[in-house]
Amino acid sequence: MDLKFSFGGASPDHHDHGGAPSGIPLPFAGAATQLASTSSVLELHVTVAGQEVIAEALSGDGVSYGRAVTSAVDRDSVGVAAAARSALARVGAELGDPLIGSVSAVVLDLGTLAAPVLAELGVEAPGEARVTEALQARTGVAQGTPVRVV
């Protein structure tokens, strides 16, 4: 869809910012088109890349709603867990309400550090790991949200 606007009466000599001469149409072909998700799934994916821990809010069809990167000063389970908490809190803040309440899972892709990081985060549980009250307080992700390891 092409939209054309004409700003009649606007003259560049009446403005300091030097606008377009009056009466010139401006085409906006496809300007309103944005990528949108058709999925009802919203997951927070946490990965380690070198010295960085990356948290990204992804819909089920791959649309990114937010991304946060933190530095893992120490590459042990304590350092990666702290960086993961920080990245989750940052991406959660970027999502804001009501999206943070729509998170359906936290997905950890941490390789060999996954089990010790789960223990550090306090979400290790017999059976299914879930976000605890303490982790919710630090990240904003709702208590009881499933935590999966891939």
TIVEXTI-943880 format. One record per atom (N, C-alpha, C): residue number from 1; residue in one letter; atom name; z, x, y. Coordinates in steps of 0.2 Angstrom, whole numbers, m for minus. Atoms other than C-alpha are relative to their C-alpha. Example, Ala and Ser with C-alpha at 12.3 -4.5 7.8 and 13.67 -1.06 7.14 Angstrom:
BEGIN
<atom 1; 'a'; 'N'; <0; 4; m6>>
<atom 1; 'a'; 'CA'; <39; 62; m22>>
<atom 1; 'a'; 'C'; <0; 4; 6>>
<atom 2; 's'; 'N'; <m1; m4; m6>>
<atom 2; 's'; 'CA'; <36; 68; m5>>
<atom 2; 's'; 'C'; <3; m4; 5>>
// end
This chain:
BEGIN
<atom 1; 'm'; 'N'; <0; 4; m6>>
<atom 1; 'm'; 'CA'; <0; 0; 0>>
<atom 1; 'm'; 'C'; <0; 4; 6>>
<atom 2; 'd'; 'N'; <0; m4; m6>>
<atom 2; 'd'; 'CA'; <m5; 7; 17>>
<atom 2; 'd'; 'C'; <3; m4; 6>>
<atom 3; 'l'; 'N'; <m3; 3; m6>>
<atom 3; 'l'; 'CA'; <6; 2; 32>>
<atom 3; 'l'; 'C'; <m2; 4; 6>>
<atom 4; 'k'; 'N'; <2; m3; m6>>
<atom 4; 'k'; 'CA'; <0; 5; 49>>
<atom 4; 'k'; 'C'; <4; m3; 6>>
<atom 5; 'f'; 'N'; <m4; 2; m6>>
<atom 5; 'f'; 'CA'; <11; 5; 65>>
<atom 5; 'f'; 'C'; <m3; 3; 6>>
<atom 6; 's'; 'N'; <2; m2; m7>>
<atom 6; 's'; 'CA'; <6; 6; 83>>
<atom 6; 's'; 'C'; <6; m1; 5>>
<atom 7; 'f'; 'N'; <m5; 0; m5>>
<atom 7; 'f'; 'CA'; <18; 11; 96>>
<atom 7; 'f'; 'C'; <m2; m1; 7>>
<atom 8; 'g'; 'N'; <2; 1; m7>>
<atom 8; 'g'; 'CA'; <11; 3; 111>>
<atom 8; 'g'; 'C'; <5; 1; 5>>
<atom 9; 'g'; 'N'; <m5; 0; m5>>
<atom 9; 'g'; 'CA'; <19; 7; 127>>
<atom 9; 'g'; 'C'; <3; 7; 0>>
<atom 10; 'a'; 'N'; <m4; m6; 1>>
<atom 10; 'a'; 'CA'; <26; 24; 121>>
<atom 10; 'a'; 'C'; <m5; 5; 3>>
<atom 11; 's'; 'N'; <4; m6; m3>>
<atom 11; 's'; 'CA'; <19; 38; 132>>
<atom 11; 's'; 'C'; <4; 6; 0>>
<atom 12; 'p'; 'N'; <m3; m6; 0>>
<atom 12; 'p'; 'CA'; <22; 56; 130>>
<atom 12; 'p'; 'C'; <3; 2; 6>>
<atom 13; 'd'; 'N'; <m3; m3; m6>>
<atom 13; 'd'; 'CA'; <26; 59; 148>>
<atom 13; 'd'; 'C'; <6; m4; 2>>
<atom 14; 'h'; 'N'; <m7; 3; m1>>
<atom 14; 'h'; 'CA'; <41; 47; 147>>
<atom 14; 'h'; 'C'; <5; 3; m5>>
<atom 15; 'h'; 'N'; <m4; m3; 5>>
<atom 15; 'h'; 'CA'; <49; 57; 133>>
<atom 15; 'h'; 'C'; <0; 7; 0>>
<atom 16; 'd'; 'N'; <0; m7; 0>>
<atom 16; 'd'; 'CA'; <55; 75; 132>>
<atom 16; 'd'; 'C'; <m3; 3; m6>>
<atom 17; 'h'; 'N'; <2; m3; 6>>
<atom 17; 'h'; 'CA'; <50; 77; 114>>
<atom 17; 'h'; 'C'; <m7; m1; m1>>
<atom 18; 'g'; 'N'; <7; 0; 0>>
<atom 18; 'g'; 'CA'; <32; 74; 117>>
<atom 18; 'g'; 'C'; <m3; m4; m6>>
<atom 19; 'g'; 'N'; <2; 5; 5>>
<atom 19; 'g'; 'CA'; <28; 59; 106>>
<atom 19; 'g'; 'C'; <m8; 0; 0>>
<atom 20; 'a'; 'N'; <8; 1; 1>>
<atom 20; 'a'; 'CA'; <10; 54; 100>>
<atom 20; 'a'; 'C'; <m2; m5; 6>>
<atom 21; 'p'; 'N'; <3; 5; m5>>
<atom 21; 'p'; 'CA'; <m1; 45; 113>>
<atom 21; 'p'; 'C'; <1; m7; m2>>
<atom 22; 's'; 'N'; <m1; 7; 2>>
<atom 22; 's'; 'CA'; <2; 26; 114>>
<atom 22; 's'; 'C'; <m6; m3; m4>>
<atom 23; 'g'; 'N'; <5; 4; 4>>
<atom 23; 'g'; 'CA'; <m8; 15; 102>>
<atom 23; 'g'; 'C'; <m3; 3; m6>>
<atom 24; 'i'; 'N'; <3; m4; 5>>
<atom 24; 'i'; 'CA'; <m12; 28; 89>>
<atom 24; 'i'; 'C'; <4; m3; m7>>
<atom 25; 'p'; 'N'; <m3; 3; 6>>
<atom 25; 'p'; 'CA'; <m9; 20; 71>>
<atom 25; 'p'; 'C'; <2; 6; m4>>
<atom 26; 'l'; 'N'; <m3; m5; 4>>
<atom 26; 'l'; 'CA'; <2; 30; 59>>
<atom 26; 'l'; 'C'; <m1; m3; m7>>
<atom 27; 'p'; 'N'; <0; 2; 7>>
<atom 27; 'p'; 'CA'; <m3; 28; 40>>
<atom 27; 'p'; 'C'; <6; 2; m4>>
<atom 28; 'f'; 'N'; <m5; m2; 4>>
<atom 28; 'f'; 'CA'; <11; 28; 28>>
<atom 28; 'f'; 'C'; <m2; m2; m8>>
<atom 29; 'a'; 'N'; <2; 1; 7>>
<atom 29; 'a'; 'CA'; <2; 28; 11>>
<atom 29; 'a'; 'C'; <5; 2; m5>>
<atom 30; 'g'; 'N'; <m5; m1; 5>>
<atom 30; 'g'; 'CA'; <15; 27; m3>>
<atom 30; 'g'; 'C'; <7; 3; 2>>
<atom 31; 'a'; 'N'; <m6; m3; m2>>
<atom 31; 'a'; 'CA'; <29; 33; 8>>
<atom 31; 'a'; 'C'; <7; m3; m3>>
<atom 32; 'a'; 'N'; <m6; 4; 2>>
<atom 32; 'a'; 'CA'; <41; 20; 1>>
<atom 32; 'a'; 'C'; <1; 1; m8>>
<atom 33; 't'; 'N'; <0; 0; 7>>
<atom 33; 't'; 'CA'; <38; 25; m17>>
<atom 33; 't'; 'C'; <5; 6; m2>>
<atom 34; 'q'; 'N'; <m5; m5; 2>>
<atom 34; 'q'; 'CA'; <53; 34; m25>>
<atom 34; 'q'; 'C'; <1; m1; m8>>
<atom 35; 'l'; 'N'; <m1; 0; 7>>
<atom 35; 'l'; 'CA'; <58; 39; m43>>
<atom 35; 'l'; 'C'; <6; m4; m1>>
<atom 36; 'a'; 'N'; <m6; 4; 1>>
<atom 36; 'a'; 'CA'; <70; 26; m50>>
<atom 36; 'a'; 'C'; <1; 0; m8>>
<atom 37; 's'; 'N'; <m1; 1; 7>>
<atom 37; 's'; 'CA'; <78; 24; m67>>
<atom 37; 's'; 'C'; <0; m7; m3>>
<atom 38; 't'; 'N'; <0; 6; 3>>
<atom 38; 't'; 'CA'; <75; 10; m79>>
<atom 38; 't'; 'C'; <5; 0; m5>>
<atom 39; 's'; 'N'; <m5; 0; 5>>
<atom 39; 's'; 'CA'; <90; 15; m90>>
<atom 39; 's'; 'C'; <6; m2; 2>>
<atom 40; 's'; 'N'; <m6; 2; m2>>
<atom 40; 's'; 'CA'; <107; 8; m90>>
<atom 40; 's'; 'C'; <5; 6; m3>>
<atom 41; 'v'; 'N'; <m4; m6; 2>>
<atom 41; 'v'; 'CA'; <114; 25; m97>>
<atom 41; 'v'; 'C'; <0; 5; 5>>
<atom 42; 'l'; 'N'; <m2; m6; m5>>
<atom 42; 'l'; 'CA'; <122; 38; m85>>
<atom 42; 'l'; 'C'; <5; 5; m4>>
<atom 43; 'e'; 'N'; <m4; m5; 3>>
<atom 43; 'e'; 'CA'; <128; 54; m93>>
<atom 43; 'e'; 'C'; <1; 6; 5>>
<atom 44; 'l'; 'N'; <m1; m6; m4>>
<atom 44; 'l'; 'CA'; <136; 69; m85>>
<atom 44; 'l'; 'C'; <m1; 6; m5>>
<atom 45; 'h'; 'N'; <2; m6; 4>>
<atom 45; 'h'; 'CA'; <128; 85; m94>>
<atom 45; 'h'; 'C'; <3; 6; 3>>
<atom 46; 'v'; 'N'; <m3; m6; m2>>
<atom 46; 'v'; 'CA'; <138; 101; m93>>
<atom 46; 'v'; 'C'; <m3; 6; m4>>
<atom 47; 't'; 'N'; <3; m5; 4>>
<atom 47; 't'; 'CA'; <129; 117; m98>>
<atom 47; 't'; 'C'; <2; 7; 4>>
<atom 48; 'v'; 'N'; <m1; m7; m3>>
<atom 48; 'v'; 'CA'; <132; 136; m95>>
<atom 48; 'v'; 'C'; <m6; 4; 0>>
<atom 49; 'a'; 'N'; <6; m4; 0>>
<atom 49; 'a'; 'CA'; <118; 147; m89>>
<atom 49; 'a'; 'C'; <3; 7; 4>>
<atom 50; 'g'; 'N'; <m3; m6; m3>>
<atom 50; 'g'; 'CA'; <124; 165; m86>>
<atom 50; 'g'; 'C'; <7; m1; 2>>
<atom 51; 'q'; 'N'; <m7; 1; m2>>
<atom 51; 'q'; 'CA'; <139; 165; m75>>
<atom 51; 'q'; 'C'; <1; m7; 4>>
<atom 52; 'e'; 'N'; <m1; 7; m3>>
<atom 52; 'e'; 'CA'; <136; 147; m69>>
<atom 52; 'e'; 'C'; <1; m5; m5>>
<atom 53; 'v'; 'N'; <m1; 6; 3>>
<atom 53; 'v'; 'CA'; <142; 131; m75>>
<atom 53; 'v'; 'C'; <m4; m6; 4>>
<atom 54; 'i'; 'N'; <4; 5; m4>>
<atom 54; 'i'; 'CA'; <130; 116; m71>>
<atom 54; 'i'; 'C'; <2; m6; m3>>
<atom 55; 'a'; 'N'; <m1; 7; 2>>
<atom 55; 'a'; 'CA'; <134; 98; m71>>
<atom 55; 'a'; 'C'; <m5; m4; 3>>
<atom 56; 'e'; 'N'; <5; 4; m3>>
<atom 56; 'e'; 'CA'; <121; 85; m69>>
<atom 56; 'e'; 'C'; <0; m7; m3>>
<atom 57; 'a'; 'N'; <0; 7; 2>>
<atom 57; 'a'; 'CA'; <121; 66; m69>>
<atom 57; 'a'; 'C'; <m7; m2; m2>>
<atom 58; 'l'; 'N'; <7; 2; 2>>
<atom 58; 'l'; 'CA'; <106; 60; m79>>
<atom 58; 'l'; 'C'; <0; m6; m3>>
<atom 59; 's'; 'N'; <1; 7; 3>>
<atom 59; 's'; 'CA'; <100; 43; m84>>
<atom 59; 's'; 'C'; <m3; 1; m7>>
<atom 60; 'g'; 'N'; <3; 0; 6>>
<atom 60; 'g'; 'CA'; <94; 39; m101>>
<atom 60; 'g'; 'C'; <m7; 2; 0>>
<atom 61; 'd'; 'N'; <8; m2; 0>>
<atom 61; 'd'; 'CA'; <76; 41; m96>>
<atom 61; 'd'; 'C'; <m1; 6; 5>>
<atom 62; 'g'; 'N'; <1; m7; m3>>
<atom 62; 'g'; 'CA'; <79; 58; m87>>
<atom 62; 'g'; 'C'; <0; 0; 7>>
<atom 63; 'v'; 'N'; <m1; 0; m7>>
<atom 63; 'v'; 'CA'; <82; 53; m69>>
<atom 63; 'v'; 'C'; <6; 4; 2>>
<atom 64; 's'; 'N'; <m6; m3; m3>>
<atom 64; 's'; 'CA'; <94; 65; m60>>
<atom 64; 's'; 'C'; <3; m3; 6>>
<atom 65; 'y'; 'N'; <m4; 3; m6>>
<atom 65; 'y'; 'CA'; <107; 57; m49>>
<atom 65; 'y'; 'C'; <4; 4; 4>>
<atom 66; 'g'; 'N'; <m4; m5; m4>>
<atom 66; 'g'; 'CA'; <116; 72; m44>>
<atom 66; 'g'; 'C'; <1; 7; m4>>
<atom 67; 'r'; 'N'; <m1; m7; 3>>
<atom 67; 'r'; 'CA'; <119; 91; m48>>
<atom 67; 'r'; 'C'; <5; 4; 3>>
<atom 68; 'a'; 'N'; <m5; m4; m3>>
<atom 68; 'a'; 'CA'; <133; 103; m45>>
<atom 68; 'a'; 'C'; <0; 7; m5>>
<atom 69; 'v'; 'N'; <0; m7; 3>>
<atom 69; 'v'; 'CA'; <133; 122; m49>>
<atom 69; 'v'; 'C'; <7; 3; 2>>
<atom 70; 't'; 'N'; <m5; m4; m2>>
<atom 70; 't'; 'CA'; <149; 132; m50>>
<atom 70; 't'; 'C'; <0; 6; m4>>
<atom 71; 's'; 'N'; <0; m7; 3>>
<atom 71; 's'; 'CA'; <153; 150; m54>>
<atom 71; 's'; 'C'; <6; 0; m5>>
<atom 72; 'a'; 'N'; <m5; m1; 5>>
<atom 72; 'a'; 'CA'; <162; 154; m70>>
<atom 72; 'a'; 'C'; <2; 8; 1>>
<atom 73; 'v'; 'N'; <m2; m7; m2>>
<atom 73; 'v'; 'CA'; <172; 170; m64>>
<atom 73; 'v'; 'C'; <1; 3; m7>>
<atom 74; 'd'; 'N'; <m1; m3; 6>>
<atom 74; 'd'; 'CA'; <178; 173; m82>>
<atom 74; 'd'; 'C'; <m4; m5; m5>>
<atom 75; 'r'; 'N'; <4; 4; 5>>
<atom 75; 'r'; 'CA'; <167; 168; m97>>
<atom 75; 'r'; 'C'; <4; m1; m6>>
<atom 76; 'd'; 'N'; <m5; 2; 6>>
<atom 76; 'd'; 'CA'; <182; 164; m108>>
<atom 76; 'd'; 'C'; <1; m8; 1>>
<atom 77; 's'; 'N'; <m1; 7; 0>>
<atom 77; 's'; 'CA'; <187; 146; m112>>
<atom 77; 's'; 'C'; <4; m2; 6>>
<atom 78; 'v'; 'N'; <m4; 2; m6>>
<atom 78; 'v'; 'CA'; <199; 145; m98>>
<atom 78; 'v'; 'C'; <m4; 0; 7>>
<atom 79; 'g'; 'N'; <5; 0; m6>>
<atom 79; 'g'; 'CA'; <186; 151; m85>>
<atom 79; 'g'; 'C'; <m5; m5; 0>>
<atom 80; 'v'; 'N'; <6; 5; 0>>
<atom 80; 'v'; 'CA'; <172; 140; m91>>
<atom 80; 'v'; 'C'; <3; m7; 0>>
<atom 81; 'a'; 'N'; <m3; 7; 0>>
<atom 81; 'a'; 'CA'; <184; 125; m93>>
<atom 81; 'a'; 'C'; <2; m2; 8>>
<atom 82; 'a'; 'N'; <m2; 1; m7>>
<atom 82; 'a'; 'CA'; <190; 127; m74>>
<atom 82; 'a'; 'C'; <m7; m1; 3>>
<atom 83; 'a'; 'N'; <7; 1; m3>>
<atom 83; 'a'; 'CA'; <171; 129; m69>>
<atom 83; 'a'; 'C'; <m3; m7; m2>>
<atom 84; 'a'; 'N'; <2; 6; 2>>
<atom 84; 'a'; 'CA'; <167; 114; m79>>
<atom 84; 'a'; 'C'; <3; m6; 4>>
<atom 85; 'r'; 'N'; <m4; 5; m4>>
<atom 85; 'r'; 'CA'; <181; 103; m71>>
<atom 85; 'r'; 'C'; <m3; 0; 7>>
<atom 86; 's'; 'N'; <2; 0; m7>>
<atom 86; 's'; 'CA'; <175; 109; m54>>
<atom 86; 's'; 'C'; <m7; m3; 1>>
<atom 87; 'a'; 'N'; <6; 3; m1>>
<atom 87; 'a'; 'CA'; <157; 105; m57>>
<atom 87; 'a'; 'C'; <0; m7; m2>>
<atom 88; 'l'; 'N'; <0; 7; 2>>
<atom 88; 'l'; 'CA'; <161; 88; m65>>
<atom 88; 'l'; 'C'; <3; m4; 7>>
<atom 89; 'a'; 'N'; <m3; 3; m6>>
<atom 89; 'a'; 'CA'; <172; 84; m49>>
<atom 89; 'a'; 'C'; <m6; 0; 5>>
<atom 90; 'r'; 'N'; <5; 0; m5>>
<atom 90; 'r'; 'CA'; <158; 89; m38>>
<atom 90; 'r'; 'C'; <m6; m5; m1>>
<atom 91; 'v'; 'N'; <5; 5; 1>>
<atom 91; 'v'; 'CA'; <144; 79; m46>>
<atom 91; 'v'; 'C'; <2; m7; 0>>
<atom 92; 'g'; 'N'; <m3; 7; m1>>
<atom 92; 'g'; 'CA'; <156; 64; m47>>
<atom 92; 'g'; 'C'; <0; m2; 7>>
<atom 93; 'a'; 'N'; <m1; 1; m8>>
<atom 93; 'a'; 'CA'; <159; 66; m28>>
<atom 93; 'a'; 'C'; <m7; m2; 2>>
<atom 94; 'e'; 'N'; <7; 2; m2>>
<atom 94; 'e'; 'CA'; <140; 66; m26>>
<atom 94; 'e'; 'C'; <m2; m6; m2>>
<atom 95; 'l'; 'N'; <2; 6; 2>>
<atom 95; 'l'; 'CA'; <138; 51; m36>>
<atom 95; 'l'; 'C'; <3; m6; 4>>
<atom 96; 'g'; 'N'; <m3; 5; m4>>
<atom 96; 'g'; 'CA'; <151; 41; m27>>
<atom 96; 'g'; 'C'; <1; m6; m4>>
<atom 97; 'd'; 'N'; <m1; 7; 3>>
<atom 97; 'd'; 'CA'; <157; 23; m31>>
<atom 97; 'd'; 'C'; <m7; m4; 2>>
<atom 98; 'p'; 'N'; <m3; 2; 6>>
<atom 98; 'p'; 'CA'; <151; 13; m40>>
<atom 98; 'p'; 'C'; <m3; 4; m6>>
<atom 99; 'l'; 'N'; <3; m4; 6>>
<atom 99; 'l'; 'CA'; <140; 26; m50>>
<atom 99; 'l'; 'C'; <5; 4; m4>>
<atom 100; 'i'; 'N'; <m5; m4; 4>>
<atom 100; 'i'; 'CA'; <155; 37; m55>>
<atom 100; 'i'; 'C'; <3; m5; m6>>
<atom 101; 'g'; 'N'; <m3; 5; 5>>
<atom 101; 'g'; 'CA'; <162; 21; m64>>
<atom 101; 'g'; 'C'; <m5; m2; m5>>
<atom 102; 's'; 'N'; <6; 2; 5>>
<atom 102; 's'; 'CA'; <145; 19; m73>>
<atom 102; 's'; 'C'; <m1; 5; m5>>
<atom 103; 'v'; 'N'; <1; m6; 4>>
<atom 103; 'v'; 'CA'; <146; 36; m82>>
<atom 103; 'v'; 'C'; <2; m3; m7>>
<atom 104; 's'; 'N'; <m1; 2; 7>>
<atom 104; 's'; 'CA'; <144; 32; m101>>
<atom 104; 's'; 'C'; <2; 5; m5>>
<atom 105; 'a'; 'N'; <m3; m5; 4>>
<atom 105; 'a'; 'CA'; <148; 49; m108>>
<atom 105; 'a'; 'C'; <m1; 7; 4>>
<atom 106; 'v'; 'N'; <0; m6; m2>>
<atom 106; 'v'; 'CA'; <151; 67; m104>>
<atom 106; 'v'; 'C'; <m3; 4; m6>>
<atom 107; 'v'; 'N'; <3; m4; 6>>
<atom 107; 'v'; 'CA'; <140; 79; m114>>
<atom 107; 'v'; 'C'; <1; 7; 2>>
<atom 108; 'l'; 'N'; <m1; m7; m1>>
<atom 108; 'l'; 'CA'; <145; 97; m116>>
<atom 108; 'l'; 'C'; <m5; 4; m4>>
<atom 109; 'd'; 'N'; <4; m5; 4>>
<atom 109; 'd'; 'CA'; <132; 110; m121>>
<atom 109; 'd'; 'C'; <2; 7; 2>>
<atom 110; 'l'; 'N'; <m4; m7; m2>>
<atom 110; 'l'; 'CA'; <143; 126; m121>>
<atom 110; 'l'; 'C'; <m1; 5; m5>>
<atom 111; 'g'; 'N'; <0; m5; 6>>
<atom 111; 'g'; 'CA'; <138; 134; m137>>
<atom 111; 'g'; 'C'; <6; 1; m4>>
<atom 112; 't'; 'N'; <m6; m1; 4>>
<atom 112; 't'; 'CA'; <152; 143; m146>>
<atom 112; 't'; 'C'; <6; m1; 4>>
<atom 113; 'l'; 'N'; <m6; 1; m4>>
<atom 113; 'l'; 'CA'; <164; 140; m131>>
<atom 113; 'l'; 'C'; <2; m8; 0>>
<atom 114; 'a'; 'N'; <m1; 7; 0>>
<atom 114; 'a'; 'CA'; <163; 121; m134>>
<atom 114; 'a'; 'C'; <7; m2; m2>>
<atom 115; 'a'; 'N'; <m6; 2; 3>>
<atom 115; 'a'; 'CA'; <178; 119; m145>>
<atom 115; 'a'; 'C'; <6; 2; 4>>
<atom 116; 'p'; 'N'; <m6; m2; m4>>
<atom 116; 'p'; 'CA'; <190; 130; m135>>
<atom 116; 'p'; 'C'; <0; m3; 7>>
<atom 117; 'v'; 'N'; <0; 3; m7>>
<atom 117; 'v'; 'CA'; <184; 122; m118>>
<atom 117; 'v'; 'C'; <3; m7; m1>>
<atom 118; 'l'; 'N'; <m3; 7; 1>>
<atom 118; 'l'; 'CA'; <188; 105; m126>>
<atom 118; 'l'; 'C'; <7; 0; 0>>
<atom 119; 'a'; 'N'; <m7; m1; 0>>
<atom 119; 'a'; 'CA'; <205; 111; m129>>
<atom 119; 'a'; 'C'; <3; 1; 7>>
<atom 120; 'e'; 'N'; <m2; m2; m7>>
<atom 120; 'e'; 'CA'; <207; 118; m112>>
<atom 120; 'e'; 'C'; <0; m6; 5>>
<atom 121; 'l'; 'N'; <1; 6; m4>>
<atom 121; 'l'; 'CA'; <201; 102; m104>>
<atom 121; 'l'; 'C'; <5; m6; m2>>
<atom 122; 'g'; 'N'; <m5; 5; 3>>
<atom 122; 'g'; 'CA'; <214; 92; m115>>
<atom 122; 'g'; 'C'; <m3; m6; m3>>
<atom 123; 'v'; 'N'; <3; 5; 2>>
<atom 123; 'v'; 'CA'; <201; 81; m122>>
<atom 123; 'v'; 'C'; <m1; 0; m8>>
<atom 124; 'e'; 'N'; <0; m1; 7>>
<atom 124; 'e'; 'CA'; <202; 87; m140>>
<atom 124; 'e'; 'C'; <4; m5; m3>>
<atom 125; 'a'; 'N'; <m4; 5; 3>>
<atom 125; 'a'; 'CA'; <207; 73; m151>>
<atom 125; 'a'; 'C'; <m3; m1; m7>>
<atom 126; 'p'; 'N'; <2; 2; 6>>
<atom 126; 'p'; 'CA'; <206; 68; m169>>
<atom 126; 'p'; 'C'; <m6; m5; 0>>
<atom 127; 'g'; 'N'; <6; 5; m1>>
<atom 127; 'g'; 'CA'; <189; 59; m171>>
<atom 127; 'g'; 'C'; <m4; 1; 6>>
<atom 128; 'e'; 'N'; <5; 0; m6>>
<atom 128; 'e'; 'CA'; <181; 56; m155>>
<atom 128; 'e'; 'C'; <4; 2; 7>>
<atom 129; 'a'; 'N'; <m3; m3; m6>>
<atom 129; 'a'; 'CA'; <185; 66; m139>>
<atom 129; 'a'; 'C'; <m1; m5; 6>>
<atom 130; 'r'; 'N'; <1; 4; m6>>
<atom 130; 'r'; 'CA'; <188; 56; m123>>
<atom 130; 'r'; 'C'; <3; 3; 6>>
<atom 131; 'v'; 'N'; <m3; m2; m6>>
<atom 131; 'v'; 'CA'; <192; 59; m105>>
<atom 131; 'v'; 'C'; <7; m3; 1>>
<atom 132; 't'; 'N'; <m7; 2; m1>>
<atom 132; 't'; 'CA'; <211; 59; m102>>
<atom 132; 't'; 'C'; <1; m2; 7>>
<atom 133; 'e'; 'N'; <m3; 2; m6>>
<atom 133; 'e'; 'CA'; <221; 52; m88>>
<atom 133; 'e'; 'C'; <0; 6; 5>>
<atom 134; 'a'; 'N'; <0; m6; m4>>
<atom 134; 'a'; 'CA'; <223; 70; m82>>
<atom 134; 'a'; 'C'; <m7; 3; 3>>
<atom 135; 'l'; 'N'; <6; m2; m2>>
<atom 135; 'l'; 'CA'; <205; 74; m82>>
<atom 135; 'l'; 'C'; <m4; m5; 5>>
<atom 136; 'q'; 'N'; <2; 5; m5>>
<atom 136; 'q'; 'CA'; <201; 58; m73>>
<atom 136; 'q'; 'C'; <2; 1; 7>>
<atom 137; 'a'; 'N'; <m3; m2; m7>>
<atom 137; 'a'; 'CA'; <212; 63; m59>>
<atom 137; 'a'; 'C'; <m3; 6; 3>>
<atom 138; 'r'; 'N'; <3; m6; m3>>
<atom 138; 'r'; 'CA'; <203; 79; m57>>
<atom 138; 'r'; 'C'; <m7; 0; 1>>
<atom 139; 't'; 'N'; <7; 0; m1>>
<atom 139; 't'; 'CA'; <185; 74; m59>>
<atom 139; 't'; 'C'; <m2; m7; 2>>
<atom 140; 'g'; 'N'; <2; 7; m2>>
<atom 140; 'g'; 'CA'; <184; 55; m56>>
<atom 140; 'g'; 'C'; <m3; m4; m5>>
<atom 141; 'v'; 'N'; <3; 4; 6>>
<atom 141; 'v'; 'CA'; <176; 51; m73>>
<atom 141; 'v'; 'C'; <6; m4; m3>>
<atom 142; 'a'; 'N'; <m5; 5; 3>>
<atom 142; 'a'; 'CA'; <185; 36; m80>>
<atom 142; 'a'; 'C'; <3; 2; m7>>
<atom 143; 'q'; 'N'; <m3; m1; 6>>
<atom 143; 'q'; 'CA'; <198; 38; m93>>
<atom 143; 'q'; 'C'; <m3; m4; m6>>
<atom 144; 'g'; 'N'; <3; 3; 6>>
<atom 144; 'g'; 'CA'; <192; 34; m110>>
<atom 144; 'g'; 'C'; <m7; 1; m1>>
<atom 145; 't'; 'N'; <7; m2; 1>>
<atom 145; 't'; 'CA'; <174; 40; m107>>
<atom 145; 't'; 'C'; <m1; 5; m6>>
<atom 146; 'p'; 'N'; <2; m5; 6>>
<atom 146; 'p'; 'CA'; <167; 48; m123>>
<atom 146; 'p'; 'C'; <m2; 7; 3>>
<atom 147; 'v'; 'N'; <2; m7; m1>>
<atom 147; 'v'; 'CA'; <165; 67; m123>>
<atom 147; 'v'; 'C'; <m4; 2; m6>>
<atom 148; 'r'; 'N'; <4; m2; 6>>
<atom 148; 'r'; 'CA'; <151; 73; m134>>
<atom 148; 'r'; 'C'; <m2; 8; 1>>
<atom 149; 'v'; 'N'; <2; m7; 0>>
<atom 149; 'v'; 'CA'; <147; 91; m139>>
<atom 149; 'v'; 'C'; <m7; 0; m4>>
<atom 150; 'v'; 'N'; <6; m1; 3>>
<atom 150; 'v'; 'CA'; <129; 96; m142>>
<atom 150; 'v'; 'C'; <m2; 7; m2>>
// end
